[in-house]
């Protein structure tokens, strides 16, 4: 494993057979420095690098640097990272292969072009940075005035966060659901899909709860979504794990292509719980040339039950979700059994939550025969989790679980705007 000094106390560092520091400070001087990571790989004789689901995981230049150093990049090919890495090129490919699309534009040269496009597409529209993810560089515009105000700001966000200031416009659906299909390809043209996740519960375009299977879809809709995702992935002979994301209009019962994430998703665990697979193992075996044919793996696959994930963060819901870095003086999660309750975390008592990175503490995942049972178990697991030293969103997550949009199985991407946090 490699680490920034700020993460030196992390559980994965202690559990690794060998761990190497990348130095001190934020990501720009540690996790994003390709030369440092490759130097460690060469020093240790590592034959592969798994990039996780952040930092360089979708960086085509890093994947190429690995290949040039004769080190396997455990993920898609550099070409696939490039074509799907920018939303406007991914849209073009989806359109070429007949995947349903929201009305939208190519990259916009200037504000005047954006204003003309806004009138043509019809407000409300979403102004988007073509690069990056995580909800950064997205702004809903209800009028020409709002589009004018947002244009330069979204370009700056793209440039500052992803070194790409390109922006485009897409039609905005007022009560959209965010659905996604987990795909896995062998790089030779065979692709399988592992069901549909619902990631509609979001705060400022950042996912908060994720689940599978997606609840309350019309008959046959999940199959249509999976077929569209497979079609797109097969078009590029996709290699490794990936996620094809869609916007779903509940009123019209129609879905539209959103983007492709060319990496392992933070929420991949709910798919693993329901389908009984280990996606990381598959990724590594594929990179090593040891993975059984996908057609053979698919024969034994059958989804079972329902899984829900909550993202537990060191943040203060009472202060507009301000990050809450600091020393964890006490940490006690309920005992996980790997199936009904799974807790993916990097912390224990004595760990410091640094101010430099995403403040996620853990992913708490429950599995049960039914959605209601999984939801009740998740609420209980959160209630039984002890965290002292920093503020967390634990109680906020429990309030979401019983709030009508999620509890009814009909959430939409902005449903949390109607939930007022109540401190216990």
PyMOL commands that set and color helices and strands:
alter all, ss='L'
color gray80, all
select helices_A, chain A and resi 5-7+11-15+27-29+34-44+60-68+78-85+87-96+111-121+144-162+221-235+268-275+279-288+294-299+317-319+371-383+394-402+404-407+415-418
alter helices_A, ss='H'
color red, helices_A
select strands_A, chain A and resi 2-3+20-21+48-49+72-73+125-129+138-141+167-171+176-186+191-198+202-203+206-207+209-212+239-249+254-261+306-313+315-316+322-323+326-327+330-332+341-345+352-353+360-368+386-388
alter strands_A, ss='S'
color yellow, strands_A
deselect
rebuild
show_as cartoon
